[in-house]
Amino acid sequence: MMREDVPAILEALRGIEPGPQEIRAAADRIAAFGAAAVPSLLEALGDEDEAVLAAAAASLRRLASPALLQQLLTLLRSPRLGDLAKALVLGVLEDAGMDIHDPSLLGAVVDLEGLLLSLPPPLSGGPAGSEAAGPVGGNGGGRDAAGGGR
C-alpha cells in the first residue's frame, strides 16, 4: 500500500515546475513512509522529469542510511540513470558526508574521456587564439591561477 502512494506523489509533480516548497512538501510526505519508500524512489531516479527527480532526490536525502548510500553508489554505475539523476545522486551522497570529488567515485560515474572529447574547445584571448599558451596552459608549471595543482 505504501509503495503505491510514493509513485502517486511523484506523478503529481510530473510536467509541472514546482517551487522549492512544493518539492520539500512532497519529499516530507514521501519520507514519512520511511524505508518502504526507497524502492519506488530508486525506480524514480530512472525518470527524466526534472520535478520527479528533484522530489526523489530530496526524499532520499531525508532517508539516507549506510545501506541506501551503498545502493546509490551502485546505481551511479547504471546506464539507466541520466546525467541529471546522477548529479542529484552525487548531491545526496555529498550531503551524507561522502567525498564526491574522490577520483575513483567520479571515474565510476562519468566517462571522463568521452566527456572531455565532447566539450567545446576552450575560448582563447582572441579570434585566432592570440594568447601564446604553452604546453601546460601557459601559466607556469601546470598550476592554476590560485597556485594549486590542476
C-alpha positions as CSV (number, residue, x, y, z in Angstrom):
1,M,0.0,0.0,0.0
2,M,2.7,2.5,0.9
3,R,4.7,2.0,-2.3
4,E,1.7,2.8,-4.3
5,D,1.4,6.2,-2.6
6,V,5.0,7.2,-3.4
7,P,4.6,6.9,-7.2
8,A,1.3,8.9,-6.9
9,I,3.1,11.7,-5.0
10,L,5.8,11.8,-7.6
11,E,3.4,11.5,-10.5
12,A,1.5,14.6,-9.3
13,L,4.7,16.6,-9.9
14,R,5.2,15.4,-13.5
15,G,5.1,18.0,-16.1
16,I,4.9,21.0,-13.8
17,E,7.5,23.3,-12.4
18,P,7.0,23.1,-8.7
19,G,8.7,25.5,-6.4
20,P,11.1,24.6,-3.6
21,Q,8.3,24.5,-1.1
22,E,6.3,22.0,-3.2
23,I,9.3,19.8,-3.6
24,R,10.0,19.9,0.1
25,A,6.4,19.1,0.9
26,A,6.4,16.1,-1.4
27,A,9.7,14.9,0.0
28,D,8.4,15.2,3.5
29,R,5.3,13.2,2.6
30,I,7.4,10.5,0.9
31,A,10.0,10.4,3.7
32,A,7.1,9.7,6.2
33,F,6.8,6.2,4.6
34,G,10.4,5.5,5.7
35,A,12.4,2.6,4.2
36,A,9.2,1.4,2.4
37,A,9.6,4.4,0.0
38,V,13.1,3.5,-1.1
39,P,12.4,1.0,-3.9
40,S,10.0,3.5,-5.5
41,L,12.5,6.3,-5.1
42,L,15.3,4.3,-6.7
43,E,13.0,3.5,-9.6
44,A,12.0,7.1,-9.9
45,L,15.7,8.1,-10.5
46,G,15.4,6.5,-13.9
47,D,12.8,9.1,-14.8
48,E,13.6,12.1,-17.0
49,D,11.1,14.5,-15.5
50,E,13.0,17.2,-13.5
51,A,10.4,17.7,-10.9
52,V,10.1,13.9,-10.3
53,L,13.9,13.7,-10.0
54,A,14.1,16.6,-7.6
55,A,11.4,15.2,-5.3
56,A,13.0,11.7,-5.4
57,A,16.5,13.1,-4.5
58,A,15.0,15.3,-1.7
59,S,13.3,12.3,-0.3
60,L,16.4,10.2,-0.5
61,R,18.3,12.9,1.4
62,R,15.8,12.5,4.3
63,L,16.1,8.7,4.2
64,A,19.9,8.5,4.0
65,S,21.4,5.4,5.7
66,P,24.6,3.4,5.0
67,A,22.6,0.7,3.2
68,L,20.8,3.4,1.0
69,L,24.1,5.1,0.2
70,Q,25.6,1.8,-0.9
71,Q,22.6,1.3,-3.2
72,L,23.0,4.8,-4.6
73,L,26.7,4.2,-5.3
74,T,25.8,1.0,-7.2
75,L,23.0,2.9,-9.1
76,L,25.5,5.6,-10.2
77,R,27.1,3.0,-12.5
78,S,23.8,2.2,-14.1
79,P,23.3,3.3,-17.7
80,R,19.6,3.9,-17.0
81,L,20.4,7.0,-15.0
82,G,20.6,10.2,-16.9
83,D,23.1,12.9,-16.2
84,L,20.7,15.0,-14.1
85,A,19.8,12.0,-12.0
86,K,23.5,11.2,-11.4
87,A,24.2,14.8,-10.4
88,L,21.3,14.6,-7.9
89,V,22.5,11.3,-6.5
90,L,26.0,12.8,-6.1
91,G,24.4,15.6,-4.2
92,V,22.6,13.1,-1.9
93,L,25.9,11.3,-1.3
94,E,27.8,14.6,-0.6
95,D,25.1,15.7,1.9
96,A,25.5,12.4,3.6
97,G,29.2,13.1,4.1
98,M,30.8,11.3,1.2
99,D,33.7,12.8,-0.7
100,I,32.2,13.0,-4.2
101,H,35.4,14.5,-5.5
102,D,37.2,11.2,-5.0
103,P,38.6,10.3,-8.4
104,S,37.6,6.6,-8.1
105,L,34.0,7.7,-7.5
106,L,34.0,10.3,-10.2
107,G,35.5,7.8,-12.7
108,A,32.8,5.3,-12.0
109,V,30.1,7.8,-12.6
110,V,31.3,9.8,-15.6
111,D,33.1,8.7,-18.8
112,L,35.7,11.3,-18.3
113,E,37.4,10.7,-21.7
114,G,34.1,10.8,-23.5
115,L,33.1,13.9,-21.6
116,L,36.4,15.7,-22.4
117,L,36.1,14.8,-26.1
118,S,32.5,16.1,-26.2
119,L,33.3,19.5,-24.7
120,P,33.8,22.5,-27.0
121,P,37.3,23.8,-27.3
122,P,38.2,26.4,-24.6
123,L,37.8,30.0,-25.6
124,S,41.1,31.9,-26.1
125,G,42.0,35.6,-25.9
126,G,41.3,36.4,-29.5
127,P,39.6,35.1,-32.6
128,A,42.5,33.1,-33.7
129,G,44.0,32.2,-30.3
130,S,46.1,35.3,-29.9
131,E,47.4,34.3,-26.5
132,A,50.5,32.1,-26.7
133,A,49.7,29.2,-24.4
134,G,52.5,26.8,-23.5
135,P,52.0,23.1,-23.4
136,V,50.8,23.3,-19.7
137,G,48.3,26.1,-20.2
138,G,50.7,29.0,-20.3
139,N,50.5,30.0,-16.6
140,G,53.6,28.3,-15.3
141,G,54.2,24.7,-14.4
142,G,50.7,23.3,-14.7
143,R,49.3,25.2,-11.7
144,D,46.0,27.0,-11.7
145,A,45.9,30.7,-11.1
146,A,45.5,30.2,-7.4
147,G,48.6,28.2,-7.2
148,G,47.1,24.8,-6.6
149,G,47.6,21.7,-8.8
150,R,45.3,21.1,-11.7
